[in-house]
Every structure is written in C-alpha cells, then in structure tokens.
C-alpha cells in the first residue's frame, strides 16, 4: 500500500486522492492494478469516505484514526478544519468543501478571528454551540438547506450585525443568539413555530424583531434584557406569556397583548421601566406574581376580565401606578398602595417563616 507524498498517509489501492489531505495520487504511484497470469485487472472504485484498512494484527496508526480522517488540516497554518467548514477557522484560508452535512457541536467555538462564514448548501444541520464566542463574526447567511440550528449556536458572538436565517428551520433553540450585543434587527422566517428559552437573551442593541403568526410558543426569558427593544407585536398564535419573557427590556414602551393570551407568568414584564400603560384583554384568566414588578413608569392598567385570577399582586414596586381598572371596578393610587403594602407584608411573613430556626 503506497504512501501519500504530501502528508505520508497510507493510500488504499484504487483511489485517486489522499483521504487525509486531498492530494492527487498519480497513476504511476497508485494504479490499483494487479497482475494475475498477465491479465490486467480493473482498478477498484474510489472509496474516499472509508477509513484506511488496518490488518487485524496491527494497531491503528495515528494517520488511520477516525478523528484524523474526518477532520482535515489547513495546508496554510496546519489547524484542524471542522466538518462542513469552507474556510480555516484560524487563518481564513479557503478549504475544500467537506462531504459532511453537519457542522458539529462546538466546531468553531472561540474562533475569535472569523469575521464571515460561508455555509455551503450541502449543510443541513448546525450543532449546539457551533459558533459560540466567535467575537469577530459580523455576518452570517444560513442557506435554506439548513433544517436545524442547535442551542447556543451563535451565543456570545458580540460583533454579529447581520443574520439571514434559513427558511427551513422550525425552531429557534435555547440561547441561539444570546448576548449578540451588536445585533439590531432580526427577521424570523415563517417556517418557525417555536422560540425557545433565552433565544435572544441579552441582545442589548436589538431594536426591532418581527415575530410571524406561525410562532405558537415563546419560551422563558426569550427576549429578557433586550434593553434597546422599544416595541413588540405578540402574534395571535401565542397563548401563554412565559416567565421573564420581556424582563429587563428597559426601553419597551408599547405592548399589545392579543386576545389569544390566557396566562401571563411571573416576571413576564418586570423591570420594563418605560412601559406607561397596558391593556390586558378579556381572554387572560391569570396574571401571576410580580408579572409587572418594578415597572416604575407604569401609570394605567386596564384588565378587562373582572374574574382574572391574581393569586399575588402582580404590580409590585410600580411606584407611579395611578389607576388600576379590573372589569367595572377602578382603584385609585391610595388603594393600589394598600395592595402593594399588603403584598409586601405577606412576603415578609412568609420569608420570616422560612428563616425561623428549628429546634
């Protein structure tokens, strides 16, 4: 079995290029022809995806290991090239496209020098944390061939400014764009039906986001701490506002809650300091504890359903709340303060119970 003249790896008979480095193999070097009674034998077909054969009595060499076979080296700087990559993550040199259909888990994790990624159309899946903490990445275009993008795939890409999503994905997984600080706008394709927990948590420069009507679930803290987000249109396909969905969105000043919502969970809008008024439709049957906690500039709240369940007061620390209307009954600022103080006493007593020493 001959050796490749470039990288020294063993080359199986009958193939036209080295399975490790991709170097062409000359016919004279590796014809794959055997002589039996002077009768020529046809060369074996190329099998570029098969590992190098190893005799049973021999131990696999480093050159024949699975890891070495699936991850090639850059010919410029010698760095490992993850499956699916079209450029070296260290020096940016173009590489031959991989036959893999997946960019695997953490393939480009902490590759701080990458500024732009060209994902080939052969890729169907991007794994969890594939591009996590690529601090210099500014633009990403994900082709429609990609069916799934894993959790935290682009988390911590602080300089990313433009993202074009595949029109084939159905879910934005947990933390997918978390802490993408320079991202200002995101258009979610109509193929998406679910936005998972903390999908865009901490995107501090995000000002606009379009959520299509196909989305029927928004997870816990999906848009929390998007401190530049000014307005949001919640689609009528969503039925629950999960906990901390918009918590810490300090610039949020306009929210329209659709008639499809029946439950607003704890801390859903807490620390939305610029929110001045809100109308909660008749469809809402439940508003949980501290749903609007610390909305300091909230002045008017209208809850159309007079039977809306509020086990604990949801408007704690709303120091400027002047009017609260529940069904046909209106409460003024003095009555509201009594409700707030009553809740504080309840919390104090409960905390005291939990902290009492036991003998």
N, C-alpha and C positions, 0 to 999 in steps of 0.2 A: 504493500500500500504506500504510494508516494506521499511526500510532504509538500505543503504549500511553500513556495519560495518567499512569500511575503511575511507570513506570521508563523510558519513552521508547523501548523496543524496538519494532522493526517487527513488525506482526501480520499474518500471512498471511490472505488472504481466506477467509471462511467459518468461522473458528474462534471459539469463544465466550469464550476466556480467553487471557491473555498467556502465551506459552510460557516466559517468563523469570521473572516474579514471580507468576503465577497470578491476576492481577487480572481481574475480569469485564469483557468488552467489550460495550458497549451495541449494540443492533440498529441504531440510527441511525448509530453510528460505523463498524460493520463488518458490513454485511448480506451482503456477498458476492454482491450481485445485480447483474447486468449487463443492459443493455437492448440488444436487437437486434430492430429492426422492432417495437418496443413490446411484444415478447413476453417476459414475465418468465422468468428462469432460476432453477432451484432452487439454493439455496446449496450449496457444496461441503461434504462431511462434515468434521468436526473432525479434525485431524491433530496432536495435541499432542506426539507423540513425534518428529516430523520437524523438522530444523533449518530455520532461516529461509532461504528461497530467495535466492540471490545471482546476479545476472546475470554471464555469463562475462567481461564486460569490466570488472567491478567487483571490487575486493579485498574479502574478507570483513571486515566490521566487527567490533569487539570484542564487540558485542551478539549477533553471529551465530556466534561461535566455539563449538566443541564443549564446551569447558570451561565456558563461561558458561551453556550450555544445560543441562548435566547437573547442575551444582551451583548451586542457588538461593541467594539471600541471605536472611538473617533480617531481617524487617521491623522488629524492635526495635533490634538493635545493628548490623546490616549484615554480620555474619560469614557466611562461606561455610557452607552446610549440606551435609554429605556425603550421598551416595546412601544411602537406606534409613533415614535419621535421622528420628525423630519429635519431636526437641527440638533447639534450638540448642546446640552444644557450648560456647559461651561464656557465654550469659546464661540458658539453660534454657527459653527461650520455646518453646511448642508450635508446630510447623510442620506444614504439610500433608504427608501421607504421600507418599513418593516412589514412582513406579511401578517402580523398580529392585528386583530380587530379591536383591541382594547388597550387603552393607556392605563396601566395597572396602578394599584394602590401606592401612593407616595412617590410616583415615578420622578417628579420634578420638585419634590419637597425641598424647600430652602435654596432653590436655584436663583440666587439673588441677581444674576446678570441678565437673565432673559427679559427682553422688552416686548417681544411679539411672538406669538405662536401660530404656526400654520398647521392646523389639524387636517390630515388627509381625509378624503371622503370614504376611505375604507374603514375608518374607525366607527364602531357602533356603541362603545361604552367608555366613559371616563370614570376611573375608580375613585374611591374615597381619598381625599387629601392629595390628589394627583398633582396639583399646582400650588399647594398650600405654602404661604410665606414667600412667594416669588415677588419680592419687594419692588422690582423694577418693571414688572409686567404692566404694560399700558393698554394693550388692546388684545381682545380675544374674539375670534369668529368661530363659532361652533357649527359645523355643517349639519344639514338635515339628516344625514346618515346616523348621527348620534341619537340613540334611543334613551340613554340613561346617563345622568351626571351624578356621581356619588356625593355623600355628605362631606362638607368642608373642602370640596374640591378646589375652590379658589379663596378659601378663608385666609385672611391676613395679607392679601395682595393689595398693599396700601396705595399703590400708584395707579391701579387699573382705572381707566376712564371710560372705556367703551366695551360693551359686551353685546354681542349679537347671538342670541340663543337659537338652538336648533328648534325647528317647527315640529319635531317629532317627540320631544320629551313630554312626559305626563306629570312629572312631579319635581318640585324644587326641594331637594333633600335638606336635612338639618344642617344649618350653618354653611350652606353652599357659598354664599357671598359675605359671610360675617367679617366685619372690620375691613371692608373695601372702602377706605376712607375717601378716595377721590371720585368714587362713582356718583354721578349726579342724576342720572336718569336710567331707568330700566323698563324695557317693554317686554312683558311676559306673553309668550305666544298663546294662541287659543287652544293649543293641544294640552296645556297644563290644567289639571283638575285639583291639585293639592299643593299648598305652600307649607312646608314642614317647619318645625320649631326652629326659631332663631335663624331663619333662612337669610335675612338681611339685617341681623342684629348689629348695631354699632356702625352702620354706614353713615358716618357723620355728615357727609356732604350731599346725601341723597335728597333731592328736592321734589322730584316727580316720579311717580310709578303708576303704571296702568295695569290694573288687575282685570283680566277678562271675565265675562259672565260664566265661563266654563269652570272656574275655580269654585269648589263647593266646601273646601276646608282650609282654614288658615290656622296654623299651629301656634303653640305657646311662644310668646315673645318674638314672633316672626319679624316685626318691624320695631322692636324696642330699641331705644336710644338712637333712633334716626333723628338727630337733633335739628336737622335742617328741613325736614319734611313739613310742608305747610298745609297741605290738604290731601285727603284720601277719599276715593269713591269705593265704598264696600259693595261688591256685586250682590245682587239679589239672590244668588245661588247659595250664599253662605248662611248658615242657620245659627252658629254659635260664635261669639267673640271670646276666644280663649284668654286665659290669664296672661297679663303683661303684653298683650298683642301690640299696643301702641305706647307702652310705658316709657316715660323719658323723652317723648317727642315734644321738645320744648317749644318749637315753632308751630306746631299744629294748631290751626285756628278755625278749621272748618271740617266738620264730620257729618256726613249724612248716613244715619243708620237705616237700612232698608227694612221693609215690613216682614222680611223673611227671618229676621233675627228673633229668637225666643229666649236667649240666655246671654247675659254679659257677666263674665267670670271676674274673679278677684284681680285687682290691679290692672285691668284692661286698659284704662286711660290715666293711670296715676302719673303725676308729675308732668302733665300736659299744661304747662303754665300759661300758654297763650289762648287756651280754649275759653271762650267767653260765654257761649250758650250752647245748649244741646236739647234736641227734641228726641225723646225715646218713644218709639211707636207702640201702638196697642198690642202688637204681636209679642212684645217682650214680657215674659212671665216671671223672670227672675233677674235681679241685679245683686251680685254677691259683694261681700265685704271689701271695702276700700277700692271699689272699681274706679272711682274718680278721686282718689286720695291726692291731696296736695295740688289740685288744680287751682292755683292761687287767684287767677283772674276770672274764674267761672262765676257768673252773676245770675244767670237764669237757667233753670232746669224745668222742663215740662215732660212729665211721664203720663202718657195718655191712658195707660191701663191702671185703673184705680185699685185693682186687685193684684198688682205686681208684687211679688214676694221679695222682701228685703230683710233677710234674717238679721243683718247688722247694717248699720248706717253706711251707705256707700260713698258719702260726700264728706268724709273726714278731712280736716285741715283745708277746706275750701273757704278761706278766711273772708272772701268778698262775696260769697253767695248771698244774694238779696231776696231771691224769690224761688220757691220750690212749689211746683204745682203737680199734684198727683190726682188724676181724674178730675173731679169737680172741686177738689179742696185745695186751697192755696195757703202756704205757710210763709210768714214774713221772716226777716232776718233774726228777730229775737227767738222765735220758735225754732228756727234752724240751729241757732247756737245752743239751745237747750238739748236738742237731739244730739249734737256733736259732743257736748259735755257728758251727756248720759252714756254715750258710747265709750268715751274715754274712761269713765268710772268703771264701766263693765270690764274693759280691757285691763285696767289696773287691778281690779279684784281677782280676775282670772289669773293674771301673772303672779299675784301675791299667793294664790292657792298653789300654783305650781312651784313656787320658790320656798314654800314653808318647809322647815326641817322636819324630818320624821324620826320618831324615837321608838 
